[in-house]
Amino acid sequence: MKIRIATPEDKSAWDAYVDNHPNAAPYSLFAWKNAVEEAYGHESCYLLAEEDGTLRGVLPLFHFRIPLWQRNLVSLPFCDMGDILADNAEVRMALANEAVSLAQKRKVKSLEIRSGSENLFSDGHGWNVRVNTGKVRMLLGLPDTSEELWKGFKSKLRSQIRKAEKNGLTFSWGHTETLDAFYDVFSRNMHDLGSPVHSKKWIEKIIEHYGKSARMGLVYCEDQPVGCGIILFTRHTVSIPWASTLREYNRMAPNMMLYWNFLKFAADTHKKTFDFGRSTPGEGTYRFKKQWGAEANSLFWYQVSRSLSSQKVKNKKTSQRKMLAGIWSKLPLPIANCVGPKARKYISL
């Protein structure tokens, strides 16, 4: 078995492997690699394992450089799941070991792998291994049709979905021509949340490179866009990396209309799983996803490094982030939209 860094010529074989792997999230497709490189300039280090010319496993990594501070290897930045996809445990372990060796050679501070698998590392090659398990991935198994899905919902949930339509909201699919409308809602929502927004170029590159494996949806109140989201998908799984609504319209339930149309699409195109994304058990987003029938699946975020920060330092950083979020939400929106993408480039979460 040979492990090497993938080249552009490996795209078709890589994507075919990811597309057919039952545990793959769409973030592992080559499209994510191209979007990150072109929008933000981070260097990719996509590892593939092959045996006798046959692909046996993949590990997408980025050399994530933060100027004047630190460098990490991350699988993957800007999403919940990178993970090692492999035919078996032997190949998975070989890719994990190669990633640690690569981290040593590049003299990075740490190797971070966002995984859904336990016991990914049995040996850190003398480095320390820490696993953060505080988050879950909310997954919903899908029936063959949206009609079956609808019938399986509780009456309260169906009533909430209908509420948006009764309030006069409408849903439509979008693309590059609706990018400005999408970004208007997306950037305003991120500002309200106190978080730097991704650049418009990032969203554009995601839509461009995912092509038919991405869909943009928008919810309107008359001619005003009030909700938006993007789904990405493989053969088996649909994931929703971004969904936003305008706070002043939330009483009209645009989020219910948005998610229902994404779920309808997923069921009627015969996907097996809808991935609602990362949540903290017990919090509001967790309860929102749980009402659709989604089940919590533990995330295992591994950090392999020369030294590990203490829990005290981690808690201090969490407090600092909350304080900065409060400050950021008070910035004038035009300033936040100008400065935000420059900062967001260096925030890997």
Buried (B, 14 or more C-beta within 10 A) or exposed (E): EEBEEBEEEBBEBBBEBBBEBEBBBBBBBBBBBBBBBBBBEBEBBBBBBBEEEEBBBBBBBBBBBEEEEEBBBBBBBBBBBBBBBBBEEEBBBBBBBBBBEBBBEBEBBBBBBBBBBEEBBEEBEEBEBEBEEEBBBBBBEBBEEBEEBBEEBEEEBBEBBBBBBEBEBEBEEBEEEBBEBBBBBBBBBBBBEBBBBBBBBBBBBBBBBBEEBBBBBBBBBEEEBBBBBBBBBBBBBBBBBBBBBBEEBEEBBBBBBBBBBBBBBBBBEEBBBBBBBBBEEEEEEBEBBBEBBBEBEBBBBBBBBBEBEEEEEEEEEEEEEEEEEEEBBEBEBEEBBEBBBEEBBBBBE
